Amino acid sequence: MWFWEYESCDDCGKCFKICWGVKDNLWKQVMNRDDELGGSLCVDCFIIRANKKRIELRQEDFTLEIFNPQI
C-alpha cells in the first residue's frame, strides 16, 4: 500500500490539501478537455483559467473538503 500525502497543481506546482471539485461540464470548459484524463489544479489556478476565458463561476458549482489521508 502506498501513502498519498497531497496533490500538486499542474500550473503553479504548489501542493494543496483541499479536495475540491466542480461539475464535469465546467471542468471541461475551463480545461478544454473532453477526455477522462482530468488533470490537477489548485482552486486558485482553476479560477485564474476560468477568468481568462470569461467563464462565470458560482459557489454552488464547487465542492470543498480538507484532504486528510491519515484518517
CHARMM-style PDB file with segment names, atoms N, HN, CA, C and O in Angstrom:
ATOM      1  N   MET     1       0.844  -1.174   0.000  1.00  0.00      PROA
ATOM      2  CA  MET     1       0.000   0.000   0.000  1.00  0.00      PROA
ATOM      3  C   MET     1       0.894   1.243   0.000  1.00  0.00      PROA
ATOM      4  O   MET     1       1.915   1.271   0.686  1.00  0.00      PROA
ATOM      5  N   TRP     2       0.515   2.268  -0.764  1.00  0.00      PROA
ATOM      6  HN  TRP     2      -0.315   2.246  -1.322  1.00  0.00      PROA
ATOM      7  CA  TRP     2       1.286   3.498  -0.834  1.00  0.00      PROA
ATOM      8  C   TRP     2       0.557   4.626  -0.120  1.00  0.00      PROA
ATOM      9  O   TRP     2      -0.656   4.566   0.076  1.00  0.00      PROA
ATOM     10  N   PHE     3       1.299   5.645   0.262  1.00  0.00      PROA
ATOM     11  HN  PHE     3       2.285   5.694   0.102  1.00  0.00      PROA
ATOM     12  CA  PHE     3       0.756   6.773   1.010  1.00  0.00      PROA
ATOM     13  C   PHE     3       0.759   8.009   0.120  1.00  0.00      PROA
ATOM     14  O   PHE     3       1.799   8.384  -0.422  1.00  0.00      PROA
ATOM     15  N   TRP     4      -0.392   8.637  -0.031  1.00  0.00      PROA
ATOM     16  HN  TRP     4      -1.237   8.333   0.409  1.00  0.00      PROA
ATOM     17  CA  TRP     4      -0.532   9.822  -0.864  1.00  0.00      PROA
ATOM     18  C   TRP     4      -0.725  11.019   0.046  1.00  0.00      PROA
ATOM     19  O   TRP     4      -1.804  11.200   0.610  1.00  0.00      PROA
ATOM     20  N   GLU     5       0.302  11.834   0.195  1.00  0.00      PROA
ATOM     21  HN  GLU     5       1.179  11.686  -0.264  1.00  0.00      PROA
ATOM     22  CA  GLU     5       0.289  12.907   1.184  1.00  0.00      PROA
ATOM     23  C   GLU     5      -0.449  14.155   0.702  1.00  0.00      PROA
ATOM     24  O   GLU     5      -1.053  14.851   1.518  1.00  0.00      PROA
ATOM     25  N   TYR     6      -0.419  14.455  -0.584  1.00  0.00      PROA
ATOM     26  HN  TYR     6       0.072  13.890  -1.246  1.00  0.00      PROA
ATOM     27  CA  TYR     6      -1.010  15.691  -1.087  1.00  0.00      PROA
ATOM     28  C   TYR     6      -1.127  15.629  -2.602  1.00  0.00      PROA
ATOM     29  O   TYR     6      -0.654  14.686  -3.236  1.00  0.00      PROA
ATOM     30  N   GLU     7      -1.760  16.640  -3.170  1.00  0.00      PROA
ATOM     31  HN  GLU     7      -2.145  17.406  -2.654  1.00  0.00      PROA
ATOM     32  CA  GLU     7      -1.790  16.837  -4.608  1.00  0.00      PROA
ATOM     33  C   GLU     7      -0.964  18.048  -4.941  1.00  0.00      PROA
ATOM     34  O   GLU     7      -0.747  18.912  -4.092  1.00  0.00      PROA
ATOM     35  N   SER     8      -0.501  18.120  -6.166  1.00  0.00      PROA
ATOM     36  HN  SER     8      -0.677  17.418  -6.856  1.00  0.00      PROA
ATOM     37  CA  SER     8       0.211  19.312  -6.606  1.00  0.00      PROA
ATOM     38  C   SER     8      -0.444  19.829  -7.886  1.00  0.00      PROA
ATOM     39  O   SER     8      -0.975  19.064  -8.691  1.00  0.00      PROA
ATOM     40  N   CYS     9      -0.389  21.128  -8.045  1.00  0.00      PROA
ATOM     41  HN  CYS     9       0.043  21.749  -7.391  1.00  0.00      PROA
ATOM     42  CA  CYS     9      -1.048  21.800  -9.151  1.00  0.00      PROA
ATOM     43  C   CYS     9      -0.209  21.692 -10.423  1.00  0.00      PROA
ATOM     44  O   CYS     9       1.003  21.908 -10.398  1.00  0.00      PROA
ATOM     45  N   ASP    10      -0.865  21.357 -11.531  1.00  0.00      PROA
ATOM     46  HN  ASP    10      -1.849  21.181 -11.551  1.00  0.00      PROA
ATOM     47  CA  ASP    10      -0.185  21.261 -12.823  1.00  0.00      PROA
ATOM     48  C   ASP    10       0.287  22.622 -13.325  1.00  0.00      PROA
ATOM     49  O   ASP    10       1.225  22.694 -14.118  1.00  0.00      PROA
ATOM     50  N   ASP    11      -0.347  23.699 -12.876  1.00  0.00      PROA
ATOM     51  HN  ASP    11      -1.109  23.641 -12.231  1.00  0.00      PROA
ATOM     52  CA  ASP    11       0.031  25.035 -13.349  1.00  0.00      PROA
ATOM     53  C   ASP    11       1.110  25.681 -12.483  1.00  0.00      PROA
ATOM     54  O   ASP    11       2.176  26.031 -12.990  1.00  0.00      PROA
ATOM     55  N   CYS    12       0.850  25.843 -11.192  1.00  0.00      PROA
ATOM     56  HN  CYS    12      -0.016  25.559 -10.781  1.00  0.00      PROA
ATOM     57  CA  CYS    12       1.784  26.577 -10.332  1.00  0.00      PROA
ATOM     58  C   CYS    12       2.752  25.655  -9.594  1.00  0.00      PROA
ATOM     59  O   CYS    12       3.779  26.120  -9.100  1.00  0.00      PROA
ATOM     60  N   GLY    13       2.449  24.362  -9.507  1.00  0.00      PROA
ATOM     61  HN  GLY    13       1.614  23.984  -9.908  1.00  0.00      PROA
ATOM     62  CA  GLY    13       3.326  23.404  -8.852  1.00  0.00      PROA
ATOM     63  C   GLY    13       3.183  23.325  -7.344  1.00  0.00      PROA
ATOM     64  O   GLY    13       3.815  22.484  -6.706  1.00  0.00      PROA
ATOM     65  N   LYS    14       2.357  24.195  -6.762  1.00  0.00      PROA
ATOM     66  HN  LYS    14       1.843  24.878  -7.281  1.00  0.00      PROA
ATOM     67  CA  LYS    14       2.185  24.180  -5.307  1.00  0.00      PROA
ATOM     68  C   LYS    14       1.408  22.947  -4.875  1.00  0.00      PROA
ATOM     69  O   LYS    14       0.579  22.420  -5.617  1.00  0.00      PROA
ATOM     70  N   CYS    15       1.695  22.503  -3.661  1.00  0.00      PROA
ATOM     71  HN  CYS    15       2.368  22.931  -3.058  1.00  0.00      PROA
ATOM     72  CA  CYS    15       0.964  21.384  -3.073  1.00  0.00      PROA
ATOM     73  C   CYS    15      -0.278  21.922  -2.374  1.00  0.00      PROA
ATOM     74  O   CYS    15      -0.263  23.015  -1.809  1.00  0.00      PROA
ATOM     75  N   PHE    16      -1.341  21.149  -2.420  1.00  0.00      PROA
ATOM     76  HN  PHE    16      -1.354  20.261  -2.879  1.00  0.00      PROA
ATOM     77  CA  PHE    16      -2.554  21.563  -1.723  1.00  0.00      PROA
ATOM     78  C   PHE    16      -3.209  20.369  -1.054  1.00  0.00      PROA
ATOM     79  O   PHE    16      -3.127  19.240  -1.537  1.00  0.00      PROA
ATOM     80  N   LYS    17      -3.866  20.643   0.077  1.00  0.00      PROA
ATOM     81  HN  LYS    17      -3.933  21.561   0.470  1.00  0.00      PROA
ATOM     82  CA  LYS    17      -4.518  19.591   0.848  1.00  0.00      PROA
ATOM     83  C   LYS    17      -6.001  19.867   0.978  1.00  0.00      PROA
ATOM     84  O   LYS    17      -6.610  19.618   2.018  1.00  0.00      PROA
ATOM     85  N   ILE    18      -6.567  20.383  -0.091  1.00  0.00      PROA
ATOM     86  HN  ILE    18      -6.073  20.585  -0.936  1.00  0.00      PROA
ATOM     87  CA  ILE    18      -8.012  20.602  -0.141  1.00  0.00      PROA
ATOM     88  C   ILE    18      -8.544  19.794  -1.317  1.00  0.00      PROA
ATOM     89  O   ILE    18      -8.138  20.003  -2.460  1.00  0.00      PROA
ATOM     90  N   CYS    19      -9.451  18.875  -1.031  1.00  0.00      PROA
ATOM     91  HN  CYS    19      -9.781  18.705  -0.103  1.00  0.00      PROA
ATOM     92  CA  CYS    19     -10.136  18.157  -2.095  1.00  0.00      PROA
ATOM     93  C   CYS    19     -11.235  19.075  -2.596  1.00  0.00      PROA
ATOM     94  O   CYS    19     -12.077  19.530  -1.822  1.00  0.00      PROA
ATOM     95  N   TRP    20     -11.224  19.338  -3.855  1.00  0.00      PROA
ATOM     96  HN  TRP    20     -10.540  18.969  -4.484  1.00  0.00      PROA
ATOM     97  CA  TRP    20     -12.255  20.202  -4.399  1.00  0.00      PROA
ATOM     98  C   TRP    20     -12.688  19.631  -5.735  1.00  0.00      PROA
ATOM     99  O   TRP    20     -11.954  18.879  -6.376  1.00  0.00      PROA
ATOM    100  N   GLY    21     -13.858  19.991  -6.131  1.00  0.00      PROA
ATOM    101  HN  GLY    21     -14.454  20.602  -5.610  1.00  0.00      PROA
ATOM    102  CA  GLY    21     -14.373  19.527  -7.408  1.00  0.00      PROA
ATOM    103  C   GLY    21     -15.349  20.535  -7.981  1.00  0.00      PROA
ATOM    104  O   GLY    21     -15.881  21.391  -7.275  1.00  0.00      PROA
ATOM    105  N   VAL    22     -15.566  20.411  -9.271  1.00  0.00      PROA
ATOM    106  HN  VAL    22     -15.133  19.716  -9.845  1.00  0.00      PROA
ATOM    107  CA  VAL    22     -16.570  21.206  -9.964  1.00  0.00      PROA
ATOM    108  C   VAL    22     -17.359  20.269 -10.859  1.00  0.00      PROA
ATOM    109  O   VAL    22     -16.947  19.138 -11.115  1.00  0.00      PROA
ATOM    110  N   LYS    23     -18.474  20.745 -11.320  1.00  0.00      PROA
ATOM    111  HN  LYS    23     -18.809  21.664 -11.112  1.00  0.00      PROA
ATOM    112  CA  LYS    23     -19.289  19.957 -12.237  1.00  0.00      PROA
ATOM    113  C   LYS    23     -18.485  19.636 -13.490  1.00  0.00      PROA
ATOM    114  O   LYS    23     -17.688  20.452 -13.954  1.00  0.00      PROA
ATOM    115  N   ASP    24     -18.702  18.430 -14.038  1.00  0.00      PROA
ATOM    116  HN  ASP    24     -19.349  17.767 -13.661  1.00  0.00      PROA
ATOM    117  CA  ASP    24     -17.915  17.962 -15.183  1.00  0.00      PROA
ATOM    118  C   ASP    24     -17.935  18.935 -16.360  1.00  0.00      PROA
ATOM    119  O   ASP    24     -16.897  19.195 -16.970  1.00  0.00      PROA
ATOM    120  N   ASN    25     -19.101  19.468 -16.676  1.00  0.00      PROA
ATOM    121  HN  ASN    25     -19.944  19.258 -16.181  1.00  0.00      PROA
ATOM    122  CA  ASN    25     -19.185  20.358 -17.836  1.00  0.00      PROA
ATOM    123  C   ASN    25     -18.357  21.628 -17.635  1.00  0.00      PROA
ATOM    124  O   ASN    25     -17.779  22.144 -18.591  1.00  0.00      PROA
ATOM    125  N   LEU    26     -18.295  22.129 -16.415  1.00  0.00      PROA
ATOM    126  HN  LEU    26     -18.765  21.709 -15.638  1.00  0.00      PROA
ATOM    127  CA  LEU    26     -17.497  23.307 -16.114  1.00  0.00      PROA
ATOM    128  C   LEU    26     -16.004  22.988 -16.213  1.00  0.00      PROA
ATOM    129  O   LEU    26     -15.237  23.768 -16.777  1.00  0.00      PROA
ATOM    130  N   TRP    27     -15.595  21.846 -15.665  1.00  0.00      PROA
ATOM    131  HN  TRP    27     -16.218  21.213 -15.207  1.00  0.00      PROA
ATOM    132  CA  TRP    27     -14.196  21.423 -15.761  1.00  0.00      PROA
ATOM    133  C   TRP    27     -13.767  21.330 -17.230  1.00  0.00      PROA
ATOM    134  O   TRP    27     -12.700  21.815 -17.607  1.00  0.00      PROA
ATOM    135  N   LYS    28     -14.605  20.707 -18.044  1.00  0.00      PROA
ATOM    136  HN  LYS    28     -15.472  20.313 -17.738  1.00  0.00      PROA
ATOM    137  CA  LYS    28     -14.274  20.536 -19.459  1.00  0.00      PROA
ATOM    138  C   LYS    28     -14.159  21.876 -20.172  1.00  0.00      PROA
ATOM    139  O   LYS    28     -13.287  22.052 -21.023  1.00  0.00      PROA
ATOM    140  N   GLN    29     -15.021  22.810 -19.838  1.00  0.00      PROA
ATOM    141  HN  GLN    29     -15.729  22.667 -19.147  1.00  0.00      PROA
ATOM    142  CA  GLN    29     -14.951  24.149 -20.434  1.00  0.00      PROA
ATOM    143  C   GLN    29     -13.647  24.842 -20.084  1.00  0.00      PROA
ATOM    144  O   GLN    29     -12.966  25.369 -20.963  1.00  0.00      PROA
ATOM    145  N   VAL    30     -13.303  24.842 -18.824  1.00  0.00      PROA
ATOM    146  HN  VAL    30     -13.856  24.414 -18.110  1.00  0.00      PROA
ATOM    147  CA  VAL    30     -12.113  25.551 -18.358  1.00  0.00      PROA
ATOM    148  C   VAL    30     -10.843  24.865 -18.856  1.00  0.00      PROA
ATOM    149  O   VAL    30      -9.890  25.536 -19.252  1.00  0.00      PROA
ATOM    150  N   MET    31     -10.828  23.546 -18.837  1.00  0.00      PROA
ATOM    151  HN  MET    31     -11.603  23.001 -18.515  1.00  0.00      PROA
ATOM    152  CA  MET    31      -9.624  22.794 -19.182  1.00  0.00      PROA
ATOM    153  C   MET    31      -9.509  22.495 -20.673  1.00  0.00      PROA
ATOM    154  O   MET    31      -8.459  22.031 -21.120  1.00  0.00      PROA
ATOM    155  N   ASN    32     -10.557  22.747 -21.455  1.00  0.00      PROA
ATOM    156  HN  ASN    32     -11.409  23.124 -21.093  1.00  0.00      PROA
ATOM    157  CA  ASN    32     -10.576  22.401 -22.886  1.00  0.00      PROA
ATOM    158  C   ASN    32     -10.352  20.911 -23.096  1.00  0.00      PROA
ATOM    159  O   ASN    32      -9.569  20.513 -23.959  1.00  0.00      PROA
ATOM    160  N   ARG    33     -11.032  20.094 -22.317  1.00  0.00      PROA
ATOM    161  HN  ARG    33     -11.669  20.417 -21.616  1.00  0.00      PROA
ATOM    162  CA  ARG    33     -10.858  18.644 -22.396  1.00  0.00      PROA
ATOM    163  C   ARG    33     -12.201  17.966 -22.528  1.00  0.00      PROA
ATOM    164  O   ARG    33     -13.175  18.346 -21.877  1.00  0.00      PROA
ATOM    165  N   ASP    34     -12.241  16.958 -23.378  1.00  0.00      PROA
ATOM    166  HN  ASP    34     -11.451  16.649 -23.907  1.00  0.00      PROA
ATOM    167  CA  ASP    34     -13.422  16.115 -23.481  1.00  0.00      PROA
ATOM    168  C   ASP    34     -13.106  14.691 -23.071  1.00  0.00      PROA
ATOM    169  O   ASP    34     -13.968  13.816 -23.147  1.00  0.00      PROA
ATOM    170  N   ASP    35     -11.876  14.450 -22.635  1.00  0.00      PROA
ATOM    171  HN  ASP    35     -11.176  15.161 -22.573  1.00  0.00      PROA
ATOM    172  CA  ASP    35     -11.480  13.106 -22.239  1.00  0.00      PROA
ATOM    173  C   ASP    35     -11.605  12.942 -20.728  1.00  0.00      PROA
ATOM    174  O   ASP    35     -12.017  13.866 -20.026  1.00  0.00      PROA
ATOM    175  N   GLU    36     -11.258  11.794 -20.250  1.00  0.00      PROA
ATOM    176  HN  GLU    36     -10.923  11.044 -20.820  1.00  0.00      PROA
ATOM    177  CA  GLU    36     -11.371  11.489 -18.824  1.00  0.00      PROA
ATOM    178  C   GLU    36     -10.035  11.593 -18.104  1.00  0.00      PROA
ATOM    179  O   GLU    36      -9.926  11.145 -16.963  1.00  0.00      PROA
ATOM    180  N   LEU    37      -9.011  12.170 -18.735  1.00  0.00      PROA
ATOM    181  HN  LEU    37      -9.099  12.533 -19.663  1.00  0.00      PROA
ATOM    182  CA  LEU    37      -7.687  12.226 -18.128  1.00  0.00      PROA
ATOM    183  C   LEU    37      -7.614  13.196 -16.962  1.00  0.00      PROA
ATOM    184  O   LEU    37      -6.779  13.035 -16.072  1.00  0.00      PROA
ATOM    185  N   GLY    38      -8.464  14.181 -16.959  1.00  0.00      PROA
ATOM    186  HN  GLY    38      -9.142  14.311 -17.682  1.00  0.00      PROA
ATOM    187  CA  GLY    38      -8.531  15.088 -15.818  1.00  0.00      PROA
ATOM    188  C   GLY    38      -7.392  16.076 -15.776  1.00  0.00      PROA
ATOM    189  O   GLY    38      -7.271  16.936 -16.648  1.00  0.00      PROA
ATOM    190  N   GLY    39      -6.576  15.957 -14.786  1.00  0.00      PROA
ATOM    191  HN  GLY    39      -6.674  15.258 -14.078  1.00  0.00      PROA
ATOM    192  CA  GLY    39      -5.528  16.916 -14.506  1.00  0.00      PROA
ATOM    193  C   GLY    39      -5.656  17.295 -13.049  1.00  0.00      PROA
ATOM    194  O   GLY    39      -6.566  16.838 -12.357  1.00  0.00      PROA
ATOM    195  N   SER    40      -4.755  18.120 -12.588  1.00  0.00      PROA
ATOM    196  HN  SER    40      -4.016  18.491 -13.150  1.00  0.00      PROA
ATOM    197  CA  SER    40      -4.787  18.518 -11.189  1.00  0.00      PROA
ATOM    198  C   SER    40      -4.441  19.998 -11.094  1.00  0.00      PROA
ATOM    199  O   SER    40      -3.334  20.408 -11.441  1.00  0.00      PROA
ATOM    200  N   LEU    41      -5.379  20.784 -10.630  1.00  0.00      PROA
ATOM    201  HN  LEU    41      -6.279  20.451 -10.348  1.00  0.00      PROA
ATOM    202  CA  LEU    41      -5.165  22.209 -10.431  1.00  0.00      PROA
ATOM    203  C   LEU    41      -5.586  22.576  -9.024  1.00  0.00      PROA
ATOM    204  O   LEU    41      -6.519  21.992  -8.472  1.00  0.00      PROA
ATOM    205  N   CYS    42      -4.893  23.549  -8.442  1.00  0.00      PROA
ATOM    206  HN  CYS    42      -4.135  24.023  -8.891  1.00  0.00      PROA
ATOM    207  CA  CYS    42      -5.381  24.110  -7.187  1.00  0.00      PROA
ATOM    208  C   CYS    42      -6.582  25.001  -7.521  1.00  0.00      PROA
ATOM    209  O   CYS    42      -6.775  25.378  -8.677  1.00  0.00      PROA
ATOM    210  N   VAL    43      -7.361  25.324  -6.542  1.00  0.00      PROA
ATOM    211  HN  VAL    43      -7.205  25.018  -5.603  1.00  0.00      PROA
ATOM    212  CA  VAL    43      -8.555  26.145  -6.764  1.00  0.00      PROA
ATOM    213  C   VAL    43      -8.171  27.497  -7.368  1.00  0.00      PROA
ATOM    214  O   VAL    43      -8.852  27.991  -8.267  1.00  0.00      PROA
ATOM    215  N   ASP    44      -7.092  28.090  -6.882  1.00  0.00      PROA
ATOM    216  HN  ASP    44      -6.539  27.688  -6.152  1.00  0.00      PROA
ATOM    217  CA  ASP    44      -6.670  29.402  -7.391  1.00  0.00      PROA
ATOM    218  C   ASP    44      -6.382  29.355  -8.889  1.00  0.00      PROA
ATOM    219  O   ASP    44      -6.846  30.217  -9.635  1.00  0.00      PROA
ATOM    220  N   CYS    45      -5.624  28.363  -9.332  1.00  0.00      PROA
ATOM    221  HN  CYS    45      -5.246  27.663  -8.726  1.00  0.00      PROA
ATOM    222  CA  CYS    45      -5.276  28.274 -10.751  1.00  0.00      PROA
ATOM    223  C   CYS    45      -6.500  27.955 -11.607  1.00  0.00      PROA
ATOM    224  O   CYS    45      -6.603  28.427 -12.740  1.00  0.00      PROA
ATOM    225  N   PHE    46      -7.422  27.162 -11.076  1.00  0.00      PROA
ATOM    226  HN  PHE    46      -7.339  26.779 -10.156  1.00  0.00      PROA
ATOM    227  CA  PHE    46      -8.655  26.893 -11.816  1.00  0.00      PROA
ATOM    228  C   PHE    46      -9.441  28.193 -12.018  1.00  0.00      PROA
ATOM    229  O   PHE    46      -9.944  28.458 -13.110  1.00  0.00      PROA
ATOM    230  N   ILE    47      -9.542  28.990 -10.972  1.00  0.00      PROA
ATOM    231  HN  ILE    47      -9.134  28.775 -10.084  1.00  0.00      PROA
ATOM    232  CA  ILE    47     -10.255  30.264 -11.060  1.00  0.00      PROA
ATOM    233  C   ILE    47      -9.553  31.203 -12.042  1.00  0.00      PROA
ATOM    234  O   ILE    47     -10.219  31.891 -12.816  1.00  0.00      PROA
ATOM    235  N   ILE    48      -8.247  31.240 -12.021  1.00  0.00      PROA
ATOM    236  HN  ILE    48      -7.706  30.680 -11.392  1.00  0.00      PROA
ATOM    237  CA  ILE    48      -7.496  32.073 -12.962  1.00  0.00      PROA
ATOM    238  C   ILE    48      -7.789  31.650 -14.399  1.00  0.00      PROA
ATOM    239  O   ILE    48      -8.041  32.496 -15.257  1.00  0.00      PROA
ATOM    240  N   ARG    49      -7.755  30.336 -14.663  1.00  0.00      PROA
ATOM    241  HN  ARG    49      -7.550  29.649 -13.965  1.00  0.00      PROA
ATOM    242  CA  ARG    49      -8.056  29.849 -16.019  1.00  0.00      PROA
ATOM    243  C   ARG    49      -9.479  30.219 -16.435  1.00  0.00      PROA
ATOM    244  O   ARG    49      -9.707  30.655 -17.563  1.00  0.00      PROA
ATOM    245  N   ALA    50     -10.427  30.044 -15.525  1.00  0.00      PROA
ATOM    246  HN  ALA    50     -10.242  29.689 -14.609  1.00  0.00      PROA
ATOM    247  CA  ALA    50     -11.821  30.365 -15.843  1.00  0.00      PROA
ATOM    248  C   ALA    50     -11.973  31.856 -16.129  1.00  0.00      PROA
ATOM    249  O   ALA    50     -12.663  32.236 -17.075  1.00  0.00      PROA
ATOM    250  N   ASN    51     -11.340  32.696 -15.325  1.00  0.00      PROA
ATOM    251  HN  ASN    51     -10.779  32.387 -14.557  1.00  0.00      PROA
ATOM    252  CA  ASN    51     -11.423  34.144 -15.530  1.00  0.00      PROA
ATOM    253  C   ASN    51     -10.843  34.555 -16.872  1.00  0.00      PROA
ATOM    254  O   ASN    51     -11.404  35.416 -17.550  1.00  0.00      PROA
ATOM    255  N   LYS    52      -9.730  33.953 -17.262  1.00  0.00      PROA
ATOM    256  HN  LYS    52      -9.275  33.254 -16.711  1.00  0.00      PROA
ATOM    257  CA  LYS    52      -9.122  34.265 -18.559  1.00  0.00      PROA
ATOM    258  C   LYS    52     -10.057  33.936 -19.713  1.00  0.00      PROA
ATOM    259  O   LYS    52     -10.028  34.594 -20.752  1.00  0.00      PROA
ATOM    260  N   LYS    53     -10.891  32.907 -19.524  1.00  0.00      PROA
ATOM    261  HN  LYS    53     -10.914  32.372 -18.679  1.00  0.00      PROA
ATOM    262  CA  LYS    53     -11.845  32.501 -20.563  1.00  0.00      PROA
ATOM    263  C   LYS    53     -13.213  33.149 -20.371  1.00  0.00      PROA
ATOM    264  O   LYS    53     -14.155  32.869 -21.111  1.00  0.00      PROA
ATOM    265  N   ARG    54     -13.308  34.020 -19.365  1.00  0.00      PROA
ATOM    266  HN  ARG    54     -12.542  34.248 -18.763  1.00  0.00      PROA
ATOM    267  CA  ARG    54     -14.560  34.713 -19.050  1.00  0.00      PROA
ATOM    268  C   ARG    54     -15.710  33.729 -18.760  1.00  0.00      PROA
ATOM    269  O   ARG    54     -16.855  33.945 -19.158  1.00  0.00      PROA
ATOM    270  N   ILE    55     -15.367  32.662 -18.063  1.00  0.00      PROA
ATOM    271  HN  ILE    55     -14.437  32.487 -17.739  1.00  0.00      PROA
ATOM    272  CA  ILE    55     -16.352  31.661 -17.656  1.00  0.00      PROA
ATOM    273  C   ILE    55     -16.827  32.018 -16.262  1.00  0.00      PROA
ATOM    274  O   ILE    55     -16.025  32.187 -15.344  1.00  0.00      PROA
ATOM    275  N   GLU    56     -18.121  32.130 -16.114  1.00  0.00      PROA
ATOM    276  HN  GLU    56     -18.772  31.993 -16.860  1.00  0.00      PROA
ATOM    277  CA  GLU    56     -18.707  32.501 -14.823  1.00  0.00      PROA
ATOM    278  C   GLU    56     -18.651  31.326 -13.854  1.00  0.00      PROA
ATOM    279  O   GLU    56     -19.044  30.207 -14.186  1.00  0.00      PROA
ATOM    280  N   LEU    57     -18.160  31.599 -12.664  1.00  0.00      PROA
ATOM    281  HN  LEU    57     -17.841  32.507 -12.395  1.00  0.00      PROA
ATOM    282  CA  LEU    57     -18.100  30.591 -11.613  1.00  0.00      PROA
ATOM    283  C   LEU    57     -19.074  30.966 -10.503  1.00  0.00      PROA
ATOM    284  O   LEU    57     -19.184  32.131 -10.122  1.00  0.00      PROA
ATOM    285  N   ARG    58     -19.774  29.964  -9.994  1.00  0.00      PROA
ATOM    286  HN  ARG    58     -19.685  29.018 -10.303  1.00  0.00      PROA
ATOM    287  CA  ARG    58     -20.709  30.185  -8.889  1.00  0.00      PROA
ATOM    288  C   ARG    58     -20.332  29.260  -7.738  1.00  0.00      PROA
ATOM    289  O   ARG    58     -19.796  28.173  -7.953  1.00  0.00      PROA
ATOM    290  N   GLN    59     -20.612  29.691  -6.542  1.00  0.00      PROA
ATOM    291  HN  GLN    59     -21.048  30.574  -6.367  1.00  0.00      PROA
ATOM    292  CA  GLN    59     -20.263  28.901  -5.363  1.00  0.00      PROA
ATOM    293  C   GLN    59     -20.869  27.499  -5.430  1.00  0.00      PROA
ATOM    294  O   GLN    59     -20.223  26.527  -5.038  1.00  0.00      PROA
ATOM    295  N   GLU    60     -22.080  27.390  -5.913  1.00  0.00      PROA
ATOM    296  HN  GLU    60     -22.605  28.180  -6.231  1.00  0.00      PROA
ATOM    297  CA  GLU    60     -22.747  26.080  -5.937  1.00  0.00      PROA
ATOM    298  C   GLU    60     -22.148  25.113  -6.963  1.00  0.00      PROA
ATOM    299  O   GLU    60     -22.504  23.934  -6.977  1.00  0.00      PROA
ATOM    300  N   ASP    61     -21.253  25.590  -7.811  1.00  0.00      PROA
ATOM    301  HN  ASP    61     -20.963  26.547  -7.800  1.00  0.00      PROA
ATOM    302  CA  ASP    61     -20.569  24.711  -8.765  1.00  0.00      PROA
ATOM    303  C   ASP    61     -19.432  23.932  -8.114  1.00  0.00      PROA
ATOM    304  O   ASP    61     -18.943  22.959  -8.688  1.00  0.00      PROA
ATOM    305  N   PHE    62     -19.003  24.349  -6.914  1.00  0.00      PROA
ATOM    306  HN  PHE    62     -19.400  25.139  -6.447  1.00  0.00      PROA
ATOM    307  CA  PHE    62     -17.836  23.769  -6.255  1.00  0.00      PROA
ATOM    308  C   PHE    62     -18.210  22.901  -5.062  1.00  0.00      PROA
ATOM    309  O   PHE    62     -19.209  23.142  -4.385  1.00  0.00      PROA
ATOM    310  N   THR    63     -17.384  21.883  -4.819  1.00  0.00      PROA
ATOM    311  HN  THR    63     -16.572  21.687  -5.369  1.00  0.00      PROA
ATOM    312  CA  THR    63     -17.397  21.141  -3.559  1.00  0.00      PROA
ATOM    313  C   THR    63     -15.989  21.255  -2.975  1.00  0.00      PROA
ATOM    314  O   THR    63     -15.003  21.164  -3.707  1.00  0.00      PROA
ATOM    315  N   LEU    64     -15.893  21.451  -1.677  1.00  0.00      PROA
ATOM    316  HN  LEU    64     -16.694  21.525  -1.083  1.00  0.00      PROA
ATOM    317  CA  LEU    64     -14.605  21.598  -0.998  1.00  0.00      PROA
ATOM    318  C   LEU    64     -14.591  20.767   0.265  1.00  0.00      PROA
ATOM    319  O   LEU    64     -15.588  20.694   0.983  1.00  0.00      PROA
ATOM    320  N   GLU    65     -13.444  20.132   0.539  1.00  0.00      PROA
ATOM    321  HN  GLU    65     -12.634  20.191  -0.044  1.00  0.00      PROA
ATOM    322  CA  GLU    65     -13.256  19.463   1.821  1.00  0.00      PROA
ATOM    323  C   GLU    65     -11.769  19.331   2.087  1.00  0.00      PROA
ATOM    324  O   GLU    65     -10.972  19.242   1.152  1.00  0.00      PROA
ATOM    325  N   ILE    66     -11.398  19.317   3.330  1.00  0.00      PROA
ATOM    326  HN  ILE    66     -12.045  19.389   4.089  1.00  0.00      PROA
ATOM    327  CA  ILE    66      -9.990  19.205   3.711  1.00  0.00      PROA
ATOM    328  C   ILE    66      -9.520  17.790   3.401  1.00  0.00      PROA
ATOM    329  O   ILE    66     -10.196  16.815   3.730  1.00  0.00      PROA
ATOM    330  N   PHE    67      -8.366  17.688   2.770  1.00  0.00      PROA
ATOM    331  HN  PHE    67      -7.817  18.480   2.502  1.00  0.00      PROA
ATOM    332  CA  PHE    67      -7.784  16.400   2.423  1.00  0.00      PROA
ATOM    333  C   PHE    67      -6.915  15.933   3.588  1.00  0.00      PROA
ATOM    334  O   PHE    67      -5.900  16.553   3.905  1.00  0.00      PROA
ATOM    335  N   ASN    68      -7.317  14.858   4.208  1.00  0.00      PROA
ATOM    336  HN  ASN    68      -8.142  14.355   3.951  1.00  0.00      PROA
ATOM    337  CA  ASN    68      -6.552  14.325   5.329  1.00  0.00      PROA
ATOM    338  C   ASN    68      -6.400  12.820   5.145  1.00  0.00      PROA
ATOM    339  O   ASN    68      -7.261  12.049   5.570  1.00  0.00      PROA
ATOM    340  N   PRO    69      -5.306  12.402   4.511  1.00  0.00      PROA
ATOM    341  CA  PRO    69      -5.143  10.990   4.210  1.00  0.00      PROA
ATOM    342  C   PRO    69      -4.853  10.113   5.424  1.00  0.00      PROA
ATOM    343  O   PRO    69      -4.841   8.888   5.305  1.00  0.00      PROA
ATOM    344  N   GLN    70      -4.622  10.708   6.577  1.00  0.00      PROA
ATOM    345  HN  GLN    70      -4.632  11.703   6.674  1.00  0.00      PROA
ATOM    346  CA  GLN    70      -4.254   9.920   7.757  1.00  0.00      PROA
ATOM    347  C   GLN    70      -5.469   9.407   8.534  1.00  0.00      PROA
ATOM    348  O   GLN    70      -5.319   8.712   9.539  1.00  0.00      PROA
ATOM    349  N   ILE    71      -6.656   9.746   8.073  1.00  0.00      PROA
ATOM    350  HN  ILE    71      -6.778  10.311   7.257  1.00  0.00      PROA
ATOM    351  CA  ILE    71      -7.862   9.293   8.777  1.00  0.00      PROA
ATOM    352  C   ILE    71      -8.167   7.863   8.386  1.00  0.00      PROA
ATOM    353  OT1 ILE    71      -9.143   7.287   8.866  1.00  0.00      PROA
TER     354      ILE     71
END
